[in-house]
Amino acid sequence: MTQDLKYLCSYGELTVPGTTPTGPLADDFTLNSPVGVHADSYGRLWVCDTGNSRLLVFSADLSTLLHVIEGPGEATPDAPRLLMPFHVCPHPTYQIMFCTDMGHGRVVAFAYDEHEVWFDFAFGEGDKDYLPLSDPNGVTVVRERDGFDYIYVCDEFFHTADDLASRVVKFTLKGEYVSQFRHVGGPGVTHELLWPQGIASDSNGNLYIANTGHYEILKISTDWPIVDEVVQAPHDTVMLHQHGKPTGIGKFNVMRSVCVIGDRVFVPGHIENAIAIYNLEGEQVTVVSGLLPLWNHSIEPVHSVSDFVYGALEDVVFVGPYQICAADGEPDVYFISEPFASSVIKVRIPRIKGEEDALLIESVGHRRDDQNRLRETSQFNCMTSVIGFKRERRTVPREAVAGSWFDQWASVTTSVYKYWYDQFLTATGIDPLARMVGTSLNIDSGNWCMKTFNTESDPYHQLQDMMRGFFVPGDLAMDVYYPHTPPLGQICPGTPIVFVTNFNMCTVAMYQFNPAGYLINYGVPFGREGIGGEGTLKAPQGIAVNSRGEIYIADSLNNRISMWQIQPTGYVAFRKNFRWESDNDFTPCDIAIDDQDRLFVCDQFNNCVRVFDREGNSLWSYGTLGYCDDVDVDYEKFMLPASVCIDGDRLIVNDLVNRALKVFRIGEKTLTYETGISVFKKYPDAGGVWMPYFIYADKGRLYVPDTTFNVVNVFRYGAAEAASEPIAA
């Protein structure tokens, strides 16, 4: 009988409710993927510390934590505590702050005065007039022509069986339903709302919507009528900006938010790590491209070469700016949330035309990392991938070398060296494999390092890091290659080589093990940045290596798979590029290889899994576009599948937008669903997942790194039913 997919435990540090004191900020105070920010009528800053599922209220200078809001309060003890609060918006005159509580499908109104904050009421649960909020994200309060104020909420993943469009819902200030719309029409093109995240409004009664799924900002007047859930524009719909064709979750220039401050419209993120500023008519005024260097803290300790890079860039550029609000009473001063960096910054942006720089004033949220001592857990920041070392690995002898004389010389040389090395191991008893057994490598992308955990211990402990080579910021995905014949220059024959893609540098780095069991660089990175052409990569994501040393890379922004081959000399040679049936709209994100050397590729924006043979010939496809409301019924429906991995004859899919993990049996020409689990709207310490990325499975255990909750969740299935289960850390 098949064992259901079941949550086991997590590793990665989580903030326990009730443990954060108010008062002057501690030196090691951190945030966890903060999203929404807004100042209240006293100038204090409210921050949605989304990854920690709480609201924080800081003094205007960010030096003091005034309030920690983790639930509705003592007056409503039965109400659940916050789960993924996303945006906050104050009422313009009353002392009320509205907060979208995505995990519970509601909007919570908190009242406040100069000294206290308390729960007032919540709404969005639905009634006879409308369906409950599904995933409330952006929220704004706007005064309309009738003189009344209304609340508009982006319901990001709302859909019905016959219409995948999302919606924006209109409420009174008391939370009473008024109306909703799912499309914006007019004489021109009709715009479908797809995953709208941000919403803002101006003093003229206009709404600005970050329609994230279509990479556009829409401007809509609240005077326009709504007929059958379609806004009726009297002229071509004003589209403030459109970025163009979506290019994958790994690309940062996605419009997730829009903010209106006075007569300026701020669009963070549609230009990578920058903020575009428009006037209310949609004319671009300027682009704020980054921050002038200004240290606002003591020098960080340096433990590796990459720490110099981290420290130098920490205050130089925006790192995925998300939400912006004005600092009360301080002209040209703004607060900006940076979820990727887990920080909130206070900056000055001069109001002049032309390219801009911003001046950093202050920040809150120190680097989520503690390298001064070993920890039982780790403060991850943007965890992107996990991989382990398998004791049993099928290897296929490499075909006889028929290359150049240099390749043949390399094979002979390594054979002689391996014989000597085996004798050395026997004589000394040194076993570099010992450190690898039961361990996992974890790319902590936001902290720009690789961390090591013992994935078989109970509980999970962070180990002394294996990495001794140079780790480059931008490293993203990994795979492990077990060479049958050691390539030239491998110090410890019989140990694996680790391949790591770098999204920013558009290269792939290689690491080998030294006799002490540490990872050091092997050779030089291969690949170079470029659009089109042989041997070029653009935003490489997933990677897989078969037993023949053939390397396959999801060359995401080139819309293709890039195939390479590691040679006996250790040199990696480009072989070919290929696509799914030569489809230019092919959007690979991740790759897994089965025991027949077939490639299983998640074609992200085509919402399916494509299957190729090892030479890149298209074989068959599985899956279709759709929401997965019941994982056991809608298992063939995918929404932006982000990652795949293989464990024996099982394929596991990370179905990103559906926040579902699905396990299939691999057949000759199809997949057969076995089990699955929905992992959204749960607390991370109960198996909840927000933004999972490159997953890894071995012997019935599935490791799911979450880039925003900043934990690795571990599940078991199938063959693991007889295995001992670790106690949750």
Long-range contacts (C-beta under 8 A, 24 or more apart in sequence): 2-674, 2-675, 2-717, 2-718, 3-675, 3-700, 3-716, 3-717, 3-718, 3-719, 3-720, 3-721, 4-675, 4-677, 4-717, 5-661, 5-663, 5-675, 5-676, 5-677, 5-702, 5-715, 5-716, 5-717, 6-677, 6-715, 6-716, 6-717, 7-677, 7-686, 7-687, 7-713, 7-714, 7-715, 8-701, 8-714, 8-715, 8-716, 8-725, 8-726, 8-728, 9-459, 9-460, 9-713, 9-714, 9-726, 9-727, 9-728, 9-729, 10-684, 10-685, 10-687, 10-711, 10-712, 10-713, 10-714, 10-728, 10-729, 11-377, 11-378, 11-453, 11-459, 11-460, 11-462, 11-711, 11-712, 11-714, 11-729, 12-377, 12-378, 12-379, 12-380, 12-383, 12-709, 12-710, 12-711, 12-712, 13-375, 13-377, 13-378, 13-379, 13-380, 13-710, 14-52, 14-377, 14-684, 14-685, 14-709, 14-711, 15-52, 15-54, 17-54, 17-70, 17-71, 17-81, 18-70, 20-65, 20-68, 21-65, 22-64, 22-65, 22-66, 22-67, 22-68, 23-64, 23-65, 24-63, 24-64, 24-65, 25-62, 25-63, 25-64, 25-65, 25-364, 27-366, 28-366, 28-370, 29-65, 29-364, 29-365, 29-366, 30-342, 30-365, 30-366, 30-367, 30-368, 30-379, 31-56, 31-342, 31-343, 31-344, 31-364, 31-365, 32-342, 32-368, 32-709, 32-710, 33-339, 33-340, 33-342, 33-690, 33-708, 33-709, 33-710, 34-337, 34-338, 34-339, 34-342, 34-343, 34-344, 34-365, 35-85, 35-86, 35-87, 35-322, 35-323, 35-337, 35-339, 36-85, 36-86, 36-87, 36-88, 36-99, 36-100, 36-323, 36-337, 37-88, 37-323, 37-324, 37-325, 37-335, 37-336, 37-337, 37-344, 38-88, 38-89, 38-90, 38-97, 38-323, 38-325, 39-90, 39-325, 39-326, 39-327, 39-328, 39-335, 40-90, 40-95, 40-97, 40-112, 41-90, 41-95, 41-328, 42-114, 42-328, 43-327, 43-328, 43-329, 45-325, 45-327, 45-335, 45-344, 46-88, 46-90, 46-97, 46-99, 47-337, 47-344, 47-364, 48-85, 48-86, 48-87, 48-88, 48-99, 48-337, 49-85, 50-84, 50-85, 50-86, 50-339, 50-708, 51-339, 51-342, 51-684, 51-690, 51-708, 51-709, 51-710, 53-81, 53-82, 53-83, 53-84, 53-85, 53-103, 53-683, 54-82, 54-85, 55-82, 55-85, 55-88, 55-99, 55-110, 57-117, 58-364, 60-327, 60-328, 60-330, 61-346, 61-362, 62-344, 62-346, 62-362, 62-363, 62-364, 63-362, 67-117, 69-110, 69-117, 71-119, 72-108, 72-119, 72-122, 73-118, 73-119, 75-118, 75-119, 76-119, 79-119, 79-122, 80-104, 82-108, 83-681, 83-682, 83-683, 83-688, 84-681, 84-690, 86-136, 86-137, 86-138, 87-137, 87-138, 87-139, 87-198, 87-323, 88-139, 89-139, 89-140, 89-141, 89-151, 90-141, 91-141, 91-149, 91-173, 92-141, 92-143, 92-149, 94-173, 96-120, 98-139, 98-141, 98-151, 99-139, 100-136, 100-137, 100-138, 100-139, 100-153, 101-136, 102-135, 102-136, 102-137, 102-156, 102-681, 103-681, 103-682, 103-683, 103-688, 104-681, 105-132, 105-133, 105-134, 105-135, 105-136, 105-681, 106-133, 106-136, 107-133, 107-136, 107-139, 107-151, 107-153, 107-171, 107-175, 109-175, 121-174, 121-175, 122-175, 123-171, 123-174, 123-175, 123-176, 124-153, 124-169, 124-171, 124-175, 127-177, 129-177, 130-169, 130-177, 130-180, 131-158, 133-158, 133-169, 134-158, 134-159, 137-196, 137-197, 137-198, 138-196, 138-197, 138-198, 138-199, 138-200, 138-209, 138-210, 138-257, 139-199, 140-199, 140-200, 140-201, 140-207, 141-173, 141-201, 142-201, 142-205, 142-207, 142-222, 143-203, 143-205, 144-205, 144-222, 144-223, 145-205, 145-222, 145-223, 148-172, 148-173, 149-173, 150-178, 150-222, 151-175, 152-199, 152-201, 152-207, 153-199, 154-196, 154-197, 154-198, 154-199, 154-209, 155-180, 156-195, 156-196, 156-197, 156-212, 157-195, 157-627, 157-657, 159-627, 164-194, 164-625, 164-626, 164-627, 165-192, 165-193, 165-194, 166-193, 166-194, 166-195, 166-196, 166-213, 167-193, 167-229, 168-193, 168-196, 168-199, 168-207, 168-209, 179-226, 180-226, 180-229, 181-226, 181-229, 181-230, 181-231, 182-229, 182-230, 183-229, 183-230, 183-231, 184-218, 184-220, 184-230, 184-231, 184-233, 184-237, 185-230, 185-231, 185-232, 185-233, 185-237, 186-232, 186-233, 186-234, 186-235, 186-236, 186-237, 187-233, 187-235, 187-236, 188-235, 188-236, 188-237, 189-236, 189-237, 190-230, 191-216, 191-218, 191-237, 191-239, 195-657, 197-256, 197-257, 198-255, 198-256, 198-257, 198-258, 198-259, 198-323, 199-258, 200-258, 200-259, 200-260, 200-265, 201-260, 202-260, 202-263, 202-265, 202-280, 204-280, 206-280, 208-240, 208-258, 208-260, 208-265, 209-258, 210-255, 210-256, 210-257, 210-258, 210-267, 211-255, 212-254, 212-255, 212-256, 213-246, 214-242, 214-246, 215-242, 215-243, 215-244, 215-245, 215-246, 215-254, 215-255, 215-270, 216-240, 216-241, 216-242, 216-243, 216-255, 217-241, 217-242, 217-255, 217-258, 217-265, 217-267, 217-270, 219-282, 238-282, 239-282, 240-265, 240-267, 240-278, 240-282, 241-267, 241-270, 241-276, 241-278, 241-282, 241-284, 243-270, 246-605, 247-539, 247-556, 247-557, 248-539, 248-541, 248-556, 248-557, 248-587, 248-589, 248-604, 248-605, 249-589, 249-604, 249-640, 249-642, 249-656, 249-691, 250-476, 250-503, 250-539, 250-541, 250-556, 250-589, 251-539, 251-556, 251-557, 252-320, 252-340, 256-322, 257-322, 257-323, 257-324, 259-323, 259-324, 259-325, 261-324, 261-325, 261-326, 261-334, 262-326, 264-351, 266-324, 268-318, 268-321, 268-322, 268-323, 268-324, 268-336, 269-320, 269-321, 269-322, 273-317, 273-318, 273-319, 273-320, 273-321, 274-318, 274-321, 275-318, 275-321, 275-324, 275-336, 277-356, 285-353, 286-352, 286-353, 286-354, 286-355, 286-356, 287-355, 287-356, 288-318, 288-349, 288-356, 288-357, 288-358, 289-355, 289-356, 289-357, 290-316, 290-317, 290-318, 290-357, 290-358, 291-315, 291-316, 291-317, 291-318, 291-345, 291-347, 291-357, 291-358, 291-359, 291-360, 292-316, 292-357, 292-358, 292-359, 292-360, 294-359, 294-360, 296-360, 296-361, 296-362, 296-363, 297-363, 297-366, 300-367, 301-371, 301-372, 303-371, 304-449, 304-467, 304-470, 304-471, 305-470, 306-448, 306-449, 306-470, 306-471, 306-472, 306-473, 307-448, 309-448, 309-473, 310-367, 310-447, 310-448, 310-473, 313-473, 314-341, 314-367, 315-360, 315-363, 318-358, 319-343, 333-361, 339-708, 340-382, 340-446, 341-365, 341-381, 341-446, 342-368, 342-381, 342-446, 342-710, 367-447, 368-446, 368-447, 368-710, 369-444, 369-447, 369-449, 374-462, 374-463, 374-464, 375-462, 376-459, 376-461, 376-462, 376-729, 377-460, 377-462, 377-729, 378-442, 378-444, 378-451, 378-453, 378-462, 379-447, 379-710, 380-442, 380-444, 380-446, 380-447, 380-451, 380-710, 380-711, 380-712, 381-444, 381-445, 381-446, 381-447, 381-710, 382-444, 382-445, 382-446, 382-447, 382-707, 382-708, 382-710, 383-442, 383-443, 383-444, 383-445, 383-446, 383-693, 383-705, 383-706, 383-707, 383-710, 383-711, 383-712, 384-443, 384-445, 384-475, 384-476, 384-477, 384-693, 384-694, 384-705, 384-707, 385-442, 385-443, 385-476, 385-477, 385-478, 385-693, 385-694, 385-696, 385-705, 386-440, 386-441, 386-442, 386-443, 386-694, 386-695, 386-696, 386-703, 386-705, 386-712, 387-440, 387-441, 387-478, 387-479, 387-480, 387-498, 387-696, 388-439, 388-440, 388-441, 388-455, 388-696, 388-698, 388-703, 389-436, 389-437, 389-439, 389-480, 389-496, 390-480, 390-698, 391-437, 393-482, 393-547, 394-547, 394-595, 395-482, 395-484, 395-547, 396-484, 396-547, 396-548, 397-484, 397-485, 398-484, 398-485, 398-548, 398-549, 398-568, 399-548, 401-568, 403-567, 403-568, 406-569, 407-567, 407-568, 407-569, 408-568, 410-487, 410-488, 410-567, 410-568, 410-569, 410-570, 411-485, 411-568, 413-488, 414-485, 414-486, 414-487, 414-488, 414-490, 414-493, 414-568, 415-485, 417-486, 417-493, 418-485, 418-486, 418-493, 418-494, 421-492, 421-493, 422-493, 430-515, 432-492, 432-495, 432-513, 432-514, 432-515, 432-516, 432-517, 433-494, 433-495, 433-517, 434-517, 435-466, 435-516, 435-517, 435-518, 436-495, 436-496, 436-513, 436-517, 439-463, 439-466, 440-696, 440-703, 441-466, 441-478, 441-498, 441-519, 442-705, 442-712, 443-475, 443-476, 443-477, 443-478, 443-500, 443-705, 445-473, 445-474, 445-475, 445-476, 445-707, 446-710, 448-473, 450-475, 450-519, 453-712, 455-701, 455-703, 455-714, 456-726, 457-726, 458-726, 458-727, 459-726, 459-727, 459-728, 459-729, 460-726, 460-729, 466-517, 466-518, 466-519, 467-511, 467-518, 467-519, 468-514, 468-518, 468-519, 468-520, 469-509, 469-511, 469-519, 469-520, 469-521, 470-521, 472-502, 472-504, 472-505, 472-509, 473-504, 474-502, 474-503, 474-504, 474-505, 475-500, 475-501, 475-502, 475-503, 475-509, 476-500, 476-501, 476-502, 476-503, 476-540, 476-541, 476-694, 477-501, 477-540, 477-541, 477-542, 477-543, 477-590, 477-694, 478-543, 478-694, 479-543, 479-544, 479-545, 480-545, 481-545, 481-549, 481-551, 481-566, 482-547, 483-549, 483-566, 484-547, 485-568, 487-566, 487-567, 487-568, 487-569, 487-570, 488-568, 488-569, 488-570, 489-522, 489-523, 489-570, 490-522, 490-570, 491-515, 491-520, 497-522, 497-566, 499-543, 499-545, 499-551, 500-543, 501-540, 501-541, 501-542, 501-543, 501-553, 502-540, 503-539, 503-540, 503-541, 505-529, 506-530, 506-536, 506-537, 506-538, 506-539, 506-540, 507-537, 507-540, 508-537, 508-540, 508-543, 508-551, 508-553, 508-564, 508-572, 510-572, 522-570, 523-570, 523-571, 523-572, 526-564, 526-572, 527-553, 527-562, 527-564, 531-557, 531-558, 532-558, 534-574, 534-577, 535-574, 537-562, 541-588, 541-589, 541-590, 542-588, 542-589, 542-590, 542-591, 542-602, 542-643, 542-644, 542-694, 543-591, 544-591, 544-592, 544-593, 544-599, 545-593, 546-593, 546-597, 546-614, 547-597, 548-597, 548-614, 550-575, 550-614, 552-591, 552-593, 552-599, 553-591, 554-588, 554-589, 554-590, 554-591, 554-601, 555-588, 556-587, 556-588, 556-589, 556-604, 559-584, 559-585, 559-586, 559-587, 559-588, 560-586, 560-588, 561-588, 561-591, 561-599, 561-601, 561-612, 561-616, 563-616, 576-616, 578-612, 578-616, 580-606, 580-610, 580-612, 580-618, 580-621, 581-618, 586-610, 589-641, 589-642, 589-643, 590-642, 590-643, 590-644, 590-694, 591-644, 592-644, 592-645, 592-646, 592-651, 593-646, 594-646, 594-649, 594-651, 594-666, 595-649, 600-644, 600-646, 600-651, 600-666, 601-644, 602-641, 602-642, 602-643, 602-644, 602-653, 602-654, 603-641, 604-640, 604-641, 604-642, 604-656, 605-640, 607-637, 607-638, 607-639, 607-640, 607-641, 608-638, 608-641, 609-638, 609-641, 609-644, 609-651, 609-653, 609-671, 619-669, 620-669, 620-670, 622-664, 622-670, 622-671, 627-657, 627-658, 628-655, 628-658, 628-660, 628-678, 631-658, 631-660, 631-662, 631-676, 631-677, 631-678, 632-673, 632-676, 635-662, 635-664, 635-673, 635-676, 636-673, 642-692, 642-693, 642-694, 643-692, 643-693, 643-694, 643-695, 644-695, 645-695, 645-696, 645-697, 645-702, 646-697, 647-697, 647-698, 647-699, 647-700, 647-702, 648-719, 650-674, 650-697, 650-717, 650-718, 652-695, 652-697, 652-702, 654-692, 654-693, 654-694, 654-695, 654-704, 656-691, 656-692, 659-689, 659-690, 659-692, 661-689, 661-692, 661-695, 661-702, 661-704, 661-715, 663-717, 663-718, 674-717, 674-718, 675-717, 675-718, 677-715, 679-704, 679-713, 684-709, 684-711, 684-713, 685-711, 685-728, 687-713, 687-715, 688-713, 689-713, 699-723
